[in-house]
Amino acid sequence: MLDQLAHTLRQGADRPALLGCTRSGAERVLVRCGELADLADGYAAALHQRYGLRTGDTLGVAVRPGPRALAVLLAAHRLGVRAAVLDPAAGPEVLLARLALARPALVLADATAQAVAGWARPLARRARLSLPALAELGPVATVGPRWPGCAPALKPASGAAPARYDGDGDAVIVFTSGTTSRPRAVVHTRSGLAAGMRTVAGLVRPGAGDAVLGGTFFVLVPSLAAGATVALPSRSPRTLDRQIRRLQPRETYLTPPQLRGVSRFTGRVWTGSAPASAELLGRVKRAGATEAWGVYALTELFPAAAVEEADKAAFTGDGDLLGRPLPGVETRLSADGELLLTGPAARDRYLGEQPDPWIRTGDRARLTTDGRIVLAGRCKDMVLRRAENIYPGLYEPALHLPDVELAVLVGVPAGDGDERLVALVQPLPGADRRRLRTALEIPLARMGSARPDAVLFADIPLAGRSRKPDRAAASRLCARELAR
């Protein structure tokens, strides 16, 4: 599909590829097809000629979604280089641990991601972005406009781009759970990535000339390869609402938090990255969508299953209907009811571990007699806030200050599948709580986008012979305290 994308971009060079919008919601061309193709080829040439990147090398990418980020990923794919996706909002300790695991030969970061390393540190702090000092990252190059104090710019090189690598191998690394001392990363191969994009194309069926609204890689590539124009959704709910009214997209992919701020839809609407209730999907259809789909996907397998609002609304059993597994996806349940998945688009392995065809989803589920997946709850620690997965194990160690006996991060239901993130801290007997709350500000500030919504002091409920924290009971305790 990426080869098809390169051909499509060249064939329709003057056609808009990616659109943004003004505050009024009016369309604004960010890049045309030919410009995007030129940028990807220029980046590939620069990475090869100036930085010596070769097939099998790892390239760290900390670039916000947009034309340059897409061009960088296309350039990496052309060279056979695997891209390690780095989240600059994860906090410096987490990011350094991930860099130590991925060991990129070069890190590409835009100016916003680098802001904490230079004069714009207060700006970056307000944006909840946090990268370590540049010297700790190793070789770094700036993608896009370069601010004072940023690394040297990655400028597209002129001349012929390197020959396209046609073999298989690692394509992308995406970090998930784990701990700061032992981060975990999903590795997708080129063939697995291609299988996932084919599944999306078969499910969504974008067509030439269509207007598609969405910003993820799995939306961009199949849509652009089919000859559609993709509009990147505005971050402002009010502007996003105007954008949809003016653009009238045939296909829309937004997260549930984004959907809630929109009052009018057109065409088919797809949502994922967080639970989408039947009520939310019904609201989307009442707002004008012809179809409203909930997509079940994981970092390890995208997409895995899908369900349309009519089927979800008609389901009367216990649990949350996720729909039928998509073509090629196989399911089974472990002895304790955890949903296991495999298929052509499944991740190859976790970085540093042996390949395993079956993915442990961390979700408890059951399978209906006709093969549909029904979610019954979670069986691993994760908090889902505003469509972002937050893994407590990555951040809890930083809360264990000298006056802290125990500390956990738990999710408290906030309605419609969303959660609030709460730090529940049990101080040592006799500890000065006012002084401790002040001391906690230091680790909390370094959590970036995972900073808790609230910090509560209380004895943490324990369970079992091992007397481990009872997270379910802790969540209920936090919910009661917050309700007061």
C-alpha positions, 0 to 999 in steps of 0.5 A: 500500500505504501508503494501504491501511495507513492504512485498515487501522490505522484499521479495527482501531484497538484491535488491537496493531500492534507488539509487543516482549517482556520478558526472558522472551520474553512479548509486550508491546504497544508500540503499537496500530493506532489509536495508530500512525495518530494518531502518524503524523498528529500528526507530519505535522501538526507537521512541516508546521505548526511546521517548514514542511516541504513536498513535495520537502523532505528530512527526515533521520531518525536514529531507532532502529527502533520505533513512532516511527521508523515513524510518522516515515516514514509522516508523511514519506510523507504530506507527500511529503517524502523521508526521508534515513536516517542511521546514527548508528553510521557515525562523525561524519566519514562522517555530516557528509559524508552530511548535506552531500550530502543537505542535509536541511531538518530532522534528527529524532534520538532521544536515543540518537543525540544522546547524544554531543552532550551529557552522555551522551557516554560512554554513546554511546561504549560503544554505538558511536554517534557524531553530531557536535555538534548545531550542525553538523547544522543544525535538529534535533528530538528524537523520543521521550523527551528527555534533558538537552542534547537538541534540542527535542522533536518533539511530535505536533500536534493537529488535522487532518493535512495532505492526503495527497500522491498524486503520485510523486517521491523517497521515501527516500535510503539511503547506501551506498558512496563515500568520505568526500569523495564519499559515495554515496546511493541514491534510491528514488521513491514508485512504486519503493518501492511496487513493492518492498513489493508484491513482498514482499507477493506473496512472503511473503503475510502475512494478517490476524491473523498474527503476524509477527516482523521489524523492517525497513520492508519487513516492517512495512508489508506485514504491517501493511497486511494486518492482521497484528501485527508483533513486533520481534525482541529484540536478545538471542539468548537472549531472541529464542529465548524470544520465538519459542517464545512467539509462534510466528510464522507468518512470521519475517524475521531476518538470518543472525547472528540466526538462529544464536542461535535453537534453535526456529522455527515457520512460514516463515523468511526471511533476508537482508542477508548470505549464508545457506548451505544448511547454515544454512537446513537448520539452521533447518528442522531447528529447526522451520521449515516453509520456510527462504528466503534472500532476495537484496536490495540497497539499490538493489533489495529484493527481487531473488531468493529461494531455498528451502532444498530447492532450495539444498541440491539445487544441485550446481554451483559458486557460491552459488545465489541463486534465481530473479529475483522477478516484474518483475526482469530480469537480465543480465551485464556483459562482466566477469561482473558481475550487472546488475539492473533492475525496477519496484522498482529505485532511480531514481538515485544522489543527484546523478547521472542516472537509470540503469535498470540496477543494478551489483550489485558481484557476479560471477554466472552465469545458469543455463539456466532463469534462476536466479542463481548468485553467483560472488564480489564485484567491489567492495570491501565487507566483510560483518560481522554482516549490516552492509555496511562500505565500506573507502573510507569509513574508510581515509583516516582511517588515513593518519596521518603515520607510515603509508605505506599502510593498508587495511581487509579482510575475513577469512572468519569462517565461514558467510559472515561476515567479520572486519574487519581494519585492515592498516597499513604504517608508514613505515620507522623509525616507532615502532610502539607510538606509532603504535598509540596514535595510531591509537586516535583515528581507530579510535574515530571509526569507530563500528560500522565499528571493525576487529576487529583492527589488524595491522602489515605490508607490504601486498601490491601488484599490477598495473602501478599497484601498487595494494593487492592486497586478496585477498592482504592478506586472506590475509595477515591470516588467516595472522597472526590464525591465529597 
